[in-house]
Amino acid sequence: MTSQPQRPAFGTLLTSHMAVATYRDGGWSQSEIKPVEPLPISPAAHMLHYASTCFEGFKAFRRDDGSVHIFRMDRHILRLQQSARQLVLPQPDAAQVGEMVRAVIKSCRDAVPEAPGALYLRPIIFGTTANIGAATTPATEAMMVVLASPVWDYFASGPKPLRILVDDQNTRSAEHMGMVKTGGNYAAALAPIMNARAKYKADQVLFCPGGQVQETGAANFMLIREGELLTRSLDSTFLHGVTRDSLLTLGRDMGYTVSERKFDVLEMLDWVRTGEAALSGTAAVLAGVGTLIYAGTEHRVATGHVGPVTSSLRAKLIAVQQGELPDRHGWLERV
């Protein structure tokens, strides 16, 4: 019996080329395809001092016939534009971002893995104005880069039920910045996550400021049971996940009752006595929760394993992404 080859960790392998555009004198330059290499930026760049940076992450999938299809790029570009506006960065034209993504895919088409792999696309915008005194002024110069990374099934060794620490004291980010996909939000959540790993062997922290369930440090949170999905209603305090939206849409297609509203920790703990809980995001799609740790007590989520409804919903979305089920909502664009 031969063992499976060891795959690179998610996001550690890049393709040979990237797309680059610069913003100067009030406009974006024509983008270029360049080899992946260090970028020429000043040590006084606005991004390095004042965190003027935002990004997106989404996937393209190769089918058996060799065709490549991008999943919900239009929605991700809209969110990138929104993040740029919130950070007062130059907002890119949606058409240009799309052209850059397609150009990168075409330049490294052979690197797009077959299922269950995918090509992970990472557009990023950051301020390059060389001025360490610009703490109260936005960047007037910027760079936009599109990277690509071949990735494989997040659960290559099988899905693992996650251990989640419930934190009802702290927030993941400033209330008006939660919906922005910026590195600062992830950095702010990193110390609580590391502390939770060290103290409780937790995989993530679920932030529930004031007892109201919000999101984890890197993913949206859902409560799931047969015929029903519950998640926090959208507001500025947390990221408006595209995977979240896709799963809720599929749930409605399946006849599920989908509720988007505020709910507290006590309701969540009552739900998971028999129901399921999961984290949603581009990388893992839908990751089942097996244990919630709250106020020093461990609460098993149903059986403590990844739930059957979670597994079924995850498999359905992946089947749509990979072309095994019909794309009823026009989510996929062939490149």
C-alpha positions in Angstrom: 0.0 0.0 0.0 1.5 3.3 -1.1 1.2 6.4 1.1 -0.2 9.7 -0.3 2.4 12.3 -1.1 2.7 15.1 1.5 0.9 18.2 0.2 2.3 21.7 1.0 0.5 23.5 3.8 -2.4 25.8 2.7 -1.1 29.0 1.1 2.7 28.1 1.3 3.1 27.2 -2.4 2.8 30.1 -4.9 2.6 29.9 -8.7 5.5 31.3 -10.8 3.7 34.5 -11.8 1.6 37.3 -10.3 -0.2 40.4 -11.6 0.8 43.8 -10.4 -0.6 47.3 -10.9 0.3 50.6 -9.2 -1.7 53.7 -8.2 -0.1 57.1 -8.6 -1.2 60.6 -9.7 -4.9 59.7 -9.3 -5.1 56.6 -11.4 -4.2 52.9 -11.6 -1.6 51.8 -14.1 -2.1 49.0 -16.7 -1.5 45.7 -14.9 1.5 43.5 -15.7 2.2 39.8 -15.3 5.5 39.4 -13.6 7.5 36.5 -12.0 6.7 36.1 -8.3 9.6 38.0 -6.6 10.1 40.5 -3.7 8.3 43.8 -4.3 10.2 47.1 -4.4 8.6 49.3 -1.7 10.1 51.9 0.6 10.7 51.1 4.3 8.6 54.3 4.9 5.6 52.8 3.0 2.3 53.7 4.5 1.2 50.1 4.8 4.2 49.2 7.0 3.5 51.9 9.5 -0.3 52.5 9.4 -1.7 49.1 8.2 -3.3 50.5 5.0 -3.9 47.1 3.4 -6.8 44.8 2.5 -7.1 41.6 0.6 -9.4 38.8 -0.7 -9.3 35.1 -1.0 -11.3 32.8 -3.4 -10.8 29.8 -5.5 -10.7 28.5 -9.1 -11.5 24.8 -9.8 -10.3 22.5 -12.6 -12.9 20.0 -14.0 -12.4 16.7 -15.6 -12.5 18.2 -19.1 -9.6 20.6 -18.2 -11.7 23.7 -18.0 -11.1 26.1 -15.1 -13.9 28.0 -13.3 -13.7 30.8 -10.7 -16.1 30.7 -7.8 -18.0 34.0 -7.0 -15.2 36.3 -8.1 -17.6 39.2 -8.6 -18.8 39.1 -5.0 -15.2 39.0 -3.7 -14.2 42.0 -5.9 -17.1 44.0 -4.5 -15.9 43.2 -1.0 -12.3 44.2 -1.9 -13.7 47.5 -3.2 -15.6 48.0 0.1 -12.5 47.3 2.2 -10.5 49.8 0.1 -13.2 52.4 0.7 -13.2 51.8 4.5 -9.4 52.1 4.7 -9.4 55.1 2.4 -7.2 53.3 -0.1 -7.6 53.9 -3.9 -10.5 51.8 -5.0 -9.7 49.6 -8.0 -12.0 49.2 -10.9 -13.8 45.8 -10.8 -13.1 45.1 -14.4 -9.3 45.6 -13.8 -9.2 43.3 -10.8 -11.1 40.6 -12.8 -8.7 41.0 -15.7 -5.7 40.6 -13.3 -7.1 37.4 -11.8 -7.9 35.9 -15.2 -4.4 36.8 -16.4 -2.7 35.1 -13.5 -4.8 31.9 -14.0 -3.9 31.9 -17.7 -0.2 32.4 -17.0 -0.2 29.3 -14.6 -3.1 27.2 -15.9 -1.1 24.0 -15.6 -0.6 24.7 -11.9 -4.4 24.5 -11.2 -4.8 21.2 -9.3 -7.4 18.6 -10.1 -10.2 18.0 -7.6 -10.2 18.0 -4.6 -7.5 20.7 -5.1 -8.1 24.3 -6.3 -6.2 27.4 -7.2 -6.5 29.9 -4.3 -6.5 33.5 -5.6 -5.3 36.3 -3.3 -5.7 40.0 -4.5 -4.1 42.5 -2.1 -4.0 46.3 -2.1 -1.7 48.3 0.1 -0.5 51.9 0.5 3.0 52.6 -0.7 3.3 56.4 0.0 6.7 56.9 1.5 5.9 59.1 4.5 6.3 58.0 8.1 4.5 61.2 9.2 1.2 60.3 7.5 -0.6 58.8 10.4 -3.7 61.0 9.9 -3.7 61.1 6.1 -4.5 58.3 3.6 -2.0 56.8 1.2 -1.9 58.6 -2.1 0.1 55.9 -3.8 -0.7 52.2 -3.7 0.0 48.8 -5.2 -2.3 46.0 -6.1 -1.0 42.4 -6.5 -2.8 39.2 -7.4 -1.1 36.0 -6.2 -2.2 32.4 -6.8 -1.5 29.3 -4.7 -2.3 25.7 -5.6 -4.1 24.2 -2.6 -5.7 20.9 -1.7 -8.5 19.6 0.5 -8.2 21.4 3.8 -9.1 18.1 5.5 -6.7 15.9 3.6 -6.6 13.5 6.6 -10.3 13.7 7.3 -12.4 16.3 9.0 -11.6 17.0 12.6 -14.1 18.3 15.1 -12.8 21.7 16.3 -12.4 22.9 19.9 -13.6 26.5 20.3 -13.0 28.8 23.2 -16.0 31.1 23.8 -14.8 34.6 24.8 -17.7 36.9 26.0 -15.4 39.8 27.0 -13.5 40.8 23.9 -14.2 41.8 20.3 -12.3 40.6 17.3 -12.0 44.1 15.9 -13.2 47.7 16.1 -17.0 47.7 15.6 -16.9 49.7 12.3 -14.0 47.6 10.9 -15.2 44.1 11.4 -16.6 43.9 7.8 -13.2 44.9 6.4 -10.9 42.1 5.3 -7.7 43.7 6.5 -4.6 42.1 8.0 -4.9 44.2 11.2 -8.1 42.3 12.2 -6.4 39.0 11.9 -3.3 40.2 13.8 -5.6 41.5 16.6 -7.2 38.1 17.0 -3.8 36.2 17.0 -2.8 36.6 20.6 -6.2 35.4 22.0 -6.1 32.4 19.6 -2.5 31.5 20.7 -3.5 31.9 24.4 -6.5 29.7 23.8 -4.4 27.0 22.2 -1.9 27.1 25.0 -4.4 27.0 27.9 -7.3 25.0 26.4 -5.9 23.3 23.3 -8.5 25.2 21.4 -8.4 25.6 17.6 -10.1 29.0 17.6 -11.7 31.7 19.6 -15.4 32.6 19.2 -15.8 36.3 20.0 -19.1 37.0 21.8 -18.8 40.6 23.1 -21.4 41.2 25.8 -22.6 37.6 25.4 -23.7 38.1 21.8 -22.3 35.5 19.4 -20.3 37.1 16.6 -17.5 35.3 14.7 -14.2 33.5 15.3 -10.7 35.0 14.6 -10.8 33.8 11.0 -14.2 32.5 10.1 -17.9 33.0 10.4 -20.0 30.9 12.8 -23.2 28.9 12.2 -25.6 26.8 14.2 -26.9 23.9 12.2 -29.5 21.1 12.5 -31.7 19.2 10.2 -33.8 21.7 8.2 -32.5 24.8 10.0 -29.5 27.2 9.9 -28.9 30.1 12.3 -26.2 32.7 12.1 -25.6 36.3 13.1 -27.3 38.9 11.1 -25.0 41.1 9.0 -23.7 44.3 10.5 -20.4 46.2 10.5 -18.8 44.2 13.4 -17.9 41.1 11.5 -16.9 39.9 8.0 -19.6 39.3 5.5 -18.4 35.9 4.3 -19.0 34.8 0.7 -18.9 31.2 1.8 -21.4 32.0 4.5 -23.7 33.6 2.0 -23.3 30.6 -0.4 -24.2 28.1 2.3 -27.2 30.0 3.4 -28.4 30.2 -0.2 -28.0 26.4 -0.6 -29.8 25.9 2.7 -32.8 27.9 1.4 -32.6 25.9 -1.9 -32.9 22.7 0.2 -36.0 24.0 2.0 -34.1 24.8 5.3 -35.4 27.5 7.6 -32.5 30.1 7.5 -32.4 32.7 10.3 -30.0 35.6 10.4 -30.4 37.3 13.7 -28.6 38.1 17.0 -28.3 35.3 19.5 -26.5 34.9 22.7 -24.1 32.3 24.3 -26.9 30.7 26.4 -29.0 30.1 23.3 -26.0 28.7 21.5 -25.2 26.3 24.3 -28.8 25.1 24.5 -28.8 24.5 20.7 -25.6 22.4 20.7 -27.0 19.9 23.2 -28.5 18.2 20.2 -27.7 20.4 17.2 -24.5 21.2 15.3 -22.1 24.1 15.1 -19.6 25.0 12.4 -17.2 27.6 11.0 -17.5 28.7 7.4 -14.7 30.2 5.2 -13.0 29.9 1.8 -10.2 27.5 3.0 -12.2 24.8 4.9 -15.6 25.6 3.4 -17.5 24.3 6.5 -15.6 23.0 9.6 -17.6 21.2 12.3 -17.2 22.1 15.9 -17.0 19.3 18.5 -16.5 21.2 21.7 -17.3 24.7 23.0 -15.3 25.9 26.0 -17.1 28.5 28.1 -16.3 29.9 31.6 -13.9 27.0 32.2 -16.4 24.3 31.3 -16.4 22.1 28.2 -19.7 21.7 26.3 -19.8 18.9 23.9 -21.6 19.7 20.6 -24.1 16.9 20.1 -22.0 13.7 19.7 -18.7 15.6 19.7 -18.0 14.6 16.1 -18.5 16.6 12.9 -22.3 16.5 12.4 -24.0 14.8 9.5 -25.9 18.0 8.4 -22.6 19.9 8.4 -20.9 17.3 6.3 -23.8 17.1 3.9 -24.0 20.9 3.4 -20.2 21.2 3.0 -20.3 18.4 0.4 -23.1 20.1 -1.5 -21.2 23.4 -1.8 -18.0 21.6 -2.9 -20.0 19.7 -5.5 -21.4 23.0 -7.0 -17.9 24.5 -7.0 -16.4 21.5 -8.8 -19.2 21.3 -11.3 -20.7 18.0 -10.0 -24.0 19.8 -9.3 -25.8 22.5 -11.3 -24.7 26.1 -10.8 -28.2 27.5 -10.2 -27.1 30.9 -9.1 -24.5 31.7 -11.7 -21.6 31.6 -9.2 -19.0 30.1 -11.6 -17.1 31.9 -14.3 -15.2 29.8 -16.9 -11.7 31.1 -17.7 
